[in-house]
Amino acid sequence: MQKIFSEERLAEHLARLRHQEKRIVFTNGCFDLMHSGHIYMLAQAKTFGDILVVGMNTDASIKRLKGDKRPILDQASRVSLMAALEVVDYVTMFEEDTPLALIRRLQPHVLVKGGDWSPEAIVGKEVVEHAGGQVVAVRHQDGLSTTHLIERILVAYQA
């Protein structure tokens, strides 16, 4: 099954699934250096619907958000890893700093983010709720972040 779609093709595909009364769940992130916190959040997100769509920041977007040393893994690697996960149905990339335009285009029934985001701060909340959808913050796994992982690697391998 093809999982990696352009935004345009994914919007068309999701429209067909919506007509089949499939409940579409959306989440997004950089997913640079995948870790168990990411997997937990994705598995929880999938429980809220039939189809799990993941929007991923492009390399340029991550550089603007996190600085010139990021991402660690390039977008081709990150999108391939995400698509390999059984829990994920579709993956797409977005160039902007936030997924707001993508959320408007895809119109998911449910928007899920990790619990490190307060509900008010979740980008796209108003769009999804205005359409009658649901916004969920999944419990955050303390101590699990890409930044912490990078810091642990640097400490462990300092010469």
N, CA, C and O of each residue as an XYZ file, in Angstrom:
636
protein
N       0.839     -1.194      0.000
C       0.000      0.000      0.000
C       0.874      1.244      0.000
O       1.815      1.350      0.786
N       0.565      2.163     -0.866
C       1.261      3.447     -0.922
C       0.844      4.282      0.288
O      -0.347      4.483      0.527
N       1.821      4.766      1.044
C       1.528      5.560      2.238
C       1.983      7.012      2.124
O       1.446      7.881      2.810
N       2.961      7.284      1.271
C       3.531      8.628      1.179
C       2.851      9.380      0.032
O       2.916      8.964     -1.125
N       2.205     10.482      0.372
C       1.423     11.245     -0.590
C       1.817     12.716     -0.563
O       2.251     13.230      0.468
N       1.664     13.385     -1.693
C       1.739     14.841     -1.700
C       0.481     15.357     -1.007
O      -0.503     14.629     -0.874
N       0.514     16.577     -0.579
C      -0.654     17.177      0.084
C      -1.886     17.124     -0.814
O      -2.979     16.792     -0.354
N      -1.715     17.446     -2.074
C      -2.843     17.468     -3.019
C      -3.451     16.084     -3.200
O      -4.667     15.921     -3.103
N      -2.608     15.086     -3.464
C      -3.117     13.720     -3.656
C      -3.746     13.165     -2.383
O      -4.744     12.446     -2.438
N      -3.160     13.502     -1.241
C      -3.704     13.020      0.022
C      -5.080     13.626      0.286
O      -5.984     12.924      0.739
N      -5.251     14.911      0.011
C      -6.554     15.556      0.199
C      -7.622     14.868     -0.648
O      -8.734     14.635     -0.175
N      -7.294     14.547     -1.877
C      -8.235     13.848     -2.770
C      -8.557     12.451     -2.235
O      -9.713     12.030     -2.229
N      -7.535     11.752     -1.794
C      -7.716     10.392     -1.280
C      -8.562     10.401     -0.004
O      -9.450      9.564      0.161
N      -8.290     11.337      0.886
C      -9.053     11.415      2.137
C     -10.513     11.788      1.879
O     -11.398     11.358      2.620
N     -10.772     12.575      0.847
C     -12.162     12.912      0.498
C     -12.935     11.638      0.152
O     -14.093     11.481      0.540
N     -12.291     10.740     -0.573
C     -12.949      9.461     -0.902
C     -13.185      8.631      0.358
O     -14.240      8.016      0.507
N     -12.215      8.611      1.255
C     -12.363      7.843      2.496
C     -13.443      8.450      3.401
O     -14.161      7.731      4.096
N     -13.542      9.764      3.382
C     -14.575     10.453      4.163
C     -15.963     10.032      3.673
O     -16.875      9.853      4.479
N     -16.124      9.876      2.370
C     -17.399      9.420      1.795
C     -17.717      7.985      2.202
O     -18.877      7.574      2.200
N     -16.681      7.229      2.551
C     -16.868      5.860      3.053
C     -17.074      5.854      4.570
O     -17.069      4.801      5.208
N     -17.256      7.050      5.131
C     -17.503      7.259      6.565
C     -16.331      6.816      7.437
O     -16.523      6.360      8.564
N     -15.117      6.954      6.907
C     -13.921      6.681      7.698
C     -13.613      7.905      8.553
O     -13.706      9.039      8.082
N     -13.247      7.672      9.804
C     -12.892      8.746     10.738
C     -11.388      8.995     10.595
O     -10.578      8.095     10.820
N     -11.028     10.212     10.222
C      -9.643     10.571      9.904
C      -9.002     11.301     11.081
O      -9.517     12.308     11.567
N      -7.869     10.769     11.522
C      -7.092     11.340     12.619
C      -5.814     11.923     12.032
O      -5.186     11.319     11.164
N      -5.438     13.103     12.514
C      -4.233     13.773     12.026
C      -3.339     14.125     13.204
O      -3.813     14.574     14.248
N      -2.050     13.919     13.026
C      -1.054     14.443     13.941
C       0.130     14.919     13.116
O       0.238     14.612     11.928
N       1.001     15.661     13.745
C       2.139     16.207     13.003
C       3.344     16.381     13.908
O       3.239     16.358     15.134
N       4.494     16.557     13.265
C       5.712     16.836     14.002
C       6.930     16.697     13.123
O       6.835     16.417     11.928
N       8.094     16.903     13.750
C       9.368     16.768     13.048
C       9.781     15.303     12.977
O      10.279     14.843     11.949
N       9.578     14.581     14.052
C       9.936     13.159     14.132
C      11.384     12.919     13.718
O      11.696     11.999     12.962
N      12.257     13.778     14.239
C      13.687     13.654     14.012
C      14.226     12.749     15.109
O      14.048     13.046     16.290
N      14.869     11.673     14.754
C      15.306     10.626     15.676
C      14.098     10.036     16.402
O      13.806     10.387     17.545
N      13.422      9.157     15.728
C      12.224      8.491     16.261
C      12.561      7.802     17.586
O      13.595      7.144     17.704
N      11.685      7.956     18.578
C      11.879      7.313     19.877
C      10.544      6.792     20.392
O       9.503      7.008     19.771
N      10.580      6.108     21.526
C       9.377      5.443     22.037
C       8.257      6.422     22.392
O       7.086      6.042     22.356
N       8.579      7.657     22.731
C       7.539      8.659     22.977
C       6.735      8.937     21.711
O       5.517      9.100     21.767
N       7.417      8.991     20.576
C       6.724      9.163     19.296
C       5.804      7.972     19.024
O       4.648      8.144     18.636
N       6.323      6.779     19.229
C       5.549      5.568     18.947
C       4.304      5.514     19.839
O       3.213      5.187     19.374
N       4.477      5.834     21.107
C       3.350      5.850     22.036
C       2.271      6.825     21.559
O       1.092      6.474     21.510
N       2.676      8.048     21.207
C       1.720      9.065     20.767
C       0.998      8.626     19.499
O      -0.214      8.812     19.386
N       1.723      8.044     18.542
C       1.105      7.578     17.298
C       0.106      6.453     17.561
O      -0.982      6.439     16.986
N       0.474      5.514     18.424
C      -0.432      4.405     18.752
C      -1.692      4.930     19.434
O      -2.794      4.463     19.147
N      -1.535      5.892     20.328
C      -2.698      6.482     20.996
C      -3.562      7.237     19.991
O      -4.789      7.140     20.025
N      -2.925      7.986     19.099
C      -3.665      8.754     18.092
C      -4.544      7.846     17.249
O      -5.694      8.178     16.962
N      -4.008      6.711     16.856
C      -4.739      5.775     15.995
C      -6.041      5.290     16.650
O      -6.992      4.947     15.947
N      -6.091      5.259     17.981
C      -7.292      4.760     18.673
C      -8.487      5.690     18.509
O      -9.611      5.302     18.828
N      -8.275      6.896     18.025
C      -9.358      7.875     17.899
C     -10.058      7.841     16.546
O     -10.965      8.636     16.302
N      -9.650      6.931     15.665
C     -10.303      6.876     14.364
C      -9.867      5.677     13.542
O      -9.243      4.741     14.044
N     -10.215      5.733     12.264
C      -9.924      4.641     11.333
C      -8.628      4.829     10.566
O      -7.928      3.862     10.264
N      -8.313      6.071     10.254
C      -7.173      6.401      9.391
C      -6.269      7.379     10.136
O      -6.731      8.424     10.593
N      -4.985      7.045     10.262
C      -4.026      7.949     10.897
C      -3.137      8.581      9.831
O      -2.418      7.895      9.105
N      -3.208      9.899      9.761
C      -2.406     10.690      8.834
C      -1.356     11.446      9.642
O      -1.674     12.074     10.652
N      -0.110     11.383      9.195
C       0.973     12.103      9.853
C       1.517     13.158      8.900
O       1.937     12.848      7.785
N       1.503     14.402      9.351
C       2.127     15.507      8.631
C       3.503     15.743      9.219
O       3.641     15.905     10.432
N       4.525     15.764      8.373
C       5.897     15.929      8.845
C       6.523     17.206      8.295
O       6.389     17.526      7.114
N       7.208     17.925      9.180
C       7.931     19.120      8.762
C       9.048     18.735      7.794
O       9.724     17.725      7.990
N       9.236     19.534      6.762
C      10.364     19.331      5.855
C      11.665     19.727      6.569
O      11.636     20.327      7.643
N      12.779     19.389      5.969
C      14.073     19.771      6.532
C      14.184     21.280      6.707
O      14.658     21.750      7.742
N      13.748     22.047      5.703
C      13.836     23.511      5.777
C      12.996     24.040      6.931
O      13.422     24.953      7.639
N      11.824     23.485      7.124
C      10.953     23.897      8.220
C      11.618     23.612      9.568
O      11.585     24.457     10.462
N      12.213     22.445      9.720
C      12.873     22.090     10.979
C      14.047     23.022     11.251
O      14.242     23.454     12.387
N      14.827     23.335     10.226
C      15.959     24.255     10.405
C      15.480     25.604     10.932
O      16.107     26.184     11.818
N      14.373     26.103     10.392
C      13.838     27.386     10.865
C      13.369     27.296     12.316
O      13.522     28.246     13.084
N      12.803     26.160     12.682
C      12.248     25.997     14.028
C      13.299     25.630     15.078
O      13.218     26.079     16.222
N      14.276     24.821     14.693
C      15.182     24.235     15.688
C      16.648     24.593     15.490
O      17.490     24.225     16.309
N      16.964     25.309     14.411
C      18.343     25.732     14.199
C      19.066     24.927     13.135
O      18.569     23.909     12.652
N      20.253     25.408     12.781
C      21.013     24.847     11.668
C      21.540     23.436     11.889
O      21.890     22.764     10.919
N      21.608     22.968     13.118
C      22.125     21.626     13.381
C      21.049     20.550     13.249
O      21.335     19.361     13.392
N      19.853     20.953     12.985
C      18.751     20.001     12.853
C      18.156     20.140     11.463
O      18.261     21.215     10.873
N      17.545     19.116     10.919
C      17.321     17.816     11.546
C      18.580     16.948     11.509
O      19.520     17.202     10.757
N      18.558     15.925     12.344
C      19.630     14.939     12.333
C      19.439     14.016     11.128
O      20.377     13.765     10.372
N      18.210     13.515     10.960
C      17.868     12.668      9.810
C      17.192     13.515      8.744
O      16.341     14.346      9.063
N      17.557     13.318      7.487
C      16.932     14.093      6.412
C      15.484     13.654      6.208
O      15.061     12.606      6.694
N      14.736     14.481      5.478
C      13.301     14.218      5.342
C      12.999     12.913      4.616
O      12.001     12.265      4.929
N      13.806     12.516      3.682
C      13.570     11.243      2.997
C      13.665     10.081      3.984
O      12.848      9.160      3.940
N      14.649     10.121      4.864
C      14.795      9.079      5.883
C      13.642      9.121      6.872
O      13.070      8.085      7.210
N      13.302     10.313      7.334
C      12.230     10.449      8.332
C      10.880      9.988      7.773
O      10.132      9.296      8.463
N      10.568     10.360      6.549
C       9.281      9.977      5.967
C       9.238      8.475      5.697
O       8.189      7.849      5.847
N      10.363      7.896      5.302
C      10.420      6.447      5.080
C      10.220      5.677      6.380
O       9.490      4.687      6.409
N      10.861      6.122      7.446
C      10.686      5.480      8.752
C       9.221      5.569      9.204
O       8.657      4.589      9.692
N       8.623      6.729      9.041
C       7.233      6.915      9.462
C       6.305      6.008      8.655
O       5.411      5.374      9.217
N       6.512      5.945      7.363
C       5.659      5.122      6.502
C       5.807      3.637      6.808
O       4.896      2.855      6.536
N       6.939      3.244      7.369
C       7.165      1.835      7.693
C       6.389      1.376      8.928
O       6.263      0.177      9.177
N       5.877      2.323      9.692
C       5.138      1.961     10.903
C       3.736      1.475     10.559
O       3.006      2.138      9.821
N       3.369      0.334     11.087
C       2.068     -0.254     10.801
C       0.918      0.635     11.244
O      -0.121      0.669     10.586
N       1.083      1.346     12.335
C       0.004      2.166     12.884
C      -0.315      3.386     12.004
O      -1.405      3.950     12.097
N       0.624      3.785     11.161
C       0.466      4.971     10.306
C      -0.119      4.559      8.957
O       0.377      3.638      8.307
N      -1.182      5.258      8.544
C      -1.809      4.958      7.256
C      -1.261      5.812      6.124
O      -1.031      5.310      5.024
N      -1.050      7.107      6.387
C      -0.566      8.013      5.340
C       0.377      9.051      5.936
O       0.234      9.464      7.086
N       1.347      9.460      5.115
C       2.332     10.452      5.518
C       2.423     11.503      4.421
O       2.392     11.190      3.231
N       2.537     12.751      4.847
C       2.777     13.841      3.905
C       3.708     14.841      4.566
O       3.845     14.852      5.789
N       4.348     15.678      3.764
C       5.276     16.686      4.275
C       4.648     18.069      4.139
O       3.836     18.311      3.246
N       5.041     18.981      5.048
C       4.634     20.380      4.892
C       5.833     21.288      5.103
O       6.667     21.059      5.978
N       5.895     22.320      4.280
C       7.040     23.235      4.226
C       6.941     24.358      5.260
O       7.957     24.900      5.694
N       5.715     24.703      5.648
C       5.500     25.814      6.563
C       5.995     25.457      7.963
O       6.312     24.300      8.238
N       6.061     26.452      8.844
C       6.501     26.206     10.215
C       5.421     25.515     11.046
O       5.733     24.844     12.030
N       4.175     25.670     10.665
C       3.071     24.994     11.351
C       2.240     24.235     10.315
O       2.320     24.513      9.119
N       1.446     23.278     10.787
C       0.624     22.503      9.860
C      -0.747     23.116      9.587
O      -1.624     22.429      9.062
N      -0.955     24.374      9.923
C      -2.285     24.976      9.821
C      -2.884     24.856      8.419
O      -4.029     24.427      8.276
N      -2.136     25.224      7.394
C      -2.668     25.136      6.023
C      -2.985     23.688      5.655
O      -3.985     23.422      4.989
N      -2.144     22.762      6.081
C      -2.368     21.344      5.798
C      -3.632     20.847      6.502
O      -4.420     20.111      5.908
N      -3.826     21.233      7.730
C      -5.029     20.841      8.482
C      -6.272     21.395      7.799
O      -7.273     20.692      7.662
N      -6.214     22.639      7.377
C      -7.353     23.238      6.648
C      -7.668     22.427      5.394
O      -8.833     22.203      5.064
N      -6.636     21.997      4.711
C      -6.815     21.264      3.449
C      -7.342     19.851      3.675
O      -8.211     19.386      2.938
N      -6.819     19.167      4.689
C      -7.173     17.766      4.908
C      -8.459     17.582      5.716
O      -9.121     16.552      5.596
N      -8.815     18.570      6.534
C     -10.053     18.537      7.334
C     -10.225     17.236      8.122
O     -11.200     16.515      7.912
N      -9.285     16.929      9.029
C      -9.421     15.697      9.818
C     -10.578     15.794     10.814
O     -10.981     16.885     11.219
N     -11.099     14.631     11.197
C     -12.139     14.578     12.227
C     -11.542     14.771     13.612
O     -12.184     15.322     14.506
N     -10.296     14.308     13.781
C      -9.615     14.368     15.069
C      -8.191     14.882     14.847
O      -7.494     14.456     13.926
N      -7.781     15.808     15.713
C      -6.427     16.350     15.704
C      -5.774     15.931     17.017
O      -6.297     16.223     18.092
N      -4.631     15.245     16.934
C      -3.959     14.722     18.125
C      -2.549     15.291     18.205
O      -1.827     15.356     17.210
N      -2.175     15.703     19.418
C      -0.799     16.130     19.701
C      -0.378     15.514     21.019
O      -1.211     15.032     21.787
N       0.924     15.533     21.275
C       1.443     15.047     22.550
C       1.021     15.974     23.669
O       0.755     17.154     23.440
N       0.960     15.447     24.872
C       0.516     16.199     26.035
C       1.440     17.313     26.464
O       1.111     18.071     27.377
N       2.604     17.430     25.817
C       3.473     18.565     26.105
C       2.919     19.840     25.473
O       3.454     20.927     25.692
N       1.850     19.708     24.690
C       1.146     20.849     24.111
C      -0.111     21.114     24.926
O      -0.900     20.199     25.162
N      -0.305     22.351     25.356
C      -1.566     22.683     26.024
C      -2.642     22.732     24.940
O      -2.354     23.110     23.804
N      -3.875     22.355     25.275
C      -4.935     22.346     24.255
C      -5.079     23.679     23.515
O      -5.350     23.692     22.314
N      -4.903     24.788     24.214
C      -5.036     26.111     23.572
C      -3.946     26.372     22.552
O      -4.146     27.133     21.605
N      -2.791     25.744     22.738
C      -1.641     25.997     21.865
C      -1.583     25.070     20.651
O      -0.715     25.237     19.794
N      -2.480     24.110     20.566
C      -2.439     23.153     19.454
C      -2.865     23.842     18.160
O      -4.006     24.286     18.029
N      -1.946     23.926     17.217
C      -2.202     24.571     15.931
C      -3.261     23.778     15.169
O      -3.143     22.563     15.011
N      -4.293     24.472     14.701
C      -5.367     23.840     13.945
C      -6.588     23.520     14.789
O      -7.610     23.079     14.264
N      -6.489     23.738     16.084
C      -7.585     23.442     17.010
C      -8.891     24.083     16.563
O      -9.926     23.420     16.502
N      -8.839     25.373     16.250
C     -10.047     26.104     15.859
C     -10.642     25.544     14.575
O     -11.863     25.445     14.449
N      -9.801     25.180     13.631
C     -10.255     24.645     12.342
C     -11.021     23.341     12.556
O     -12.119     23.159     12.030
N     -10.428     22.440     13.333
C     -11.027     21.121     13.558
C     -12.304     21.245     14.385
O     -13.318     20.631     14.054
N     -12.263     22.027     15.448
C     -13.449     22.182     16.294
C     -14.578     22.896     15.560
O     -15.747     22.556     15.743
N     -14.245     23.875     14.738
C     -15.260     24.598     13.969
C     -16.014     23.652     13.027
O     -17.201     23.845     12.763
N     -15.323     22.642     12.532
C     -15.942     21.660     11.628
C     -16.636     20.535     12.406
O     -17.127     19.577     11.810
N     -16.675     20.657     13.738
C     -17.340     19.642     14.559
C     -16.430     18.511     14.999
O     -16.896     17.502     15.527
N     -15.121     18.678     14.781
C     -14.167     17.631     15.137
C     -13.678     17.740     16.563
O     -14.143     18.575     17.339
N     -12.739     16.886     16.890
C     -12.229     16.724     18.245
C     -10.731     16.988     18.264
O     -10.022     16.621     17.327
N     -10.243     17.627     19.333
C      -8.821     17.859     19.528
C      -8.403     17.145     20.806
O      -9.029     17.307     21.853
N      -7.337     16.353     20.710
C      -6.899     15.516     21.829
C      -5.420     15.744     22.089
O      -4.612     15.780     21.161
N      -5.070     15.897     23.374
C      -3.670     15.930     23.783
C      -3.385     14.616     24.508
O      -3.931     14.363     25.582
N      -2.534     13.787     23.923
C      -2.171     12.482     24.486
C      -1.132     12.701     25.577
O      -0.248     13.547     25.440
N      -1.240     11.944     26.650
C      -0.303     12.066     27.771
C       1.140     12.021     27.279
O       1.525     11.151     26.498
N       1.924     12.980     27.757
C       3.339     13.086     27.377
C       4.180     12.092     28.168
O       3.958     11.901     29.363
N       5.119     11.478     27.524
C       6.058     10.555     28.165
C       7.259     11.374     28.655
O       8.108     11.774     27.858
N       7.325     11.619     29.956
C       8.387     12.452     30.526
C       9.774     11.952     30.160
O      10.039     10.750     30.156
N      10.652     12.896     29.854
C      12.041     12.579     29.567
C      12.303     12.037     28.175
O      13.449     11.755     27.825
N      11.254     11.888     27.376
C      11.439     11.371     26.021
C      11.273     12.501     25.012
O      10.161     12.952     24.737
N      12.389     12.943     24.473
C      12.348     13.945     23.411
C      13.601     13.784     22.565
O      14.612     13.251     23.022
N      13.523     14.240     21.355
C      14.691     14.173     20.476
C      15.823     15.008     21.048
O      16.983     14.602     20.987
N      15.498     16.178     21.609
C      16.523     17.047     22.197
C      17.248     16.329     23.333
O      18.476     16.375     23.409
N      16.494     15.659     24.224
C      17.132     14.910     25.314
C      17.983     13.766     24.767
O      19.062     13.494     25.294
N      17.517     13.103     23.732
C      18.262     12.010     23.122
C      19.583     12.514     22.537
O      20.626     11.885     22.718
N      19.537     13.634     21.845
C      20.760     14.222     21.281
C      21.731     14.584     22.396
O      22.931     14.330     22.286
N      21.214     15.182     23.477
C      22.071     15.558     24.612
C      22.739     14.331     25.226
O      23.924     14.382     25.555
N      22.010     13.239     25.387
C      22.574     12.012     25.953
C      23.672     11.447     25.042
O      24.701     10.973     25.523
N      23.446     11.501     23.739
C      24.460     11.021     22.794
C      25.720     11.863     22.887
O      26.830     11.330     22.920
N      25.548     13.173     22.930
C      26.714     14.065     23.015
C      27.518     13.822     24.278
O      28.747     13.785     24.227
N      26.854     13.655     25.405
C      27.545     13.391     26.669
C      28.273     12.048     26.604
O      29.424     11.935     27.025
N      27.585     11.030     26.069
C      28.177      9.692     26.028
C      29.381      9.598     25.109
O      30.261      8.768     25.340
N      29.447     10.419     24.081
C      30.504     10.291     23.086
C      31.487     11.469     23.067
O      32.239     11.642     22.109
N      31.473     12.272     24.132
C      32.452     13.346     24.201
C      33.844     12.758     24.337
O      34.056     11.804     25.086
N      34.789     13.330     23.608
C      36.162     12.797     23.634
C      36.913     13.264     24.846
O      38.079     12.910     25.025
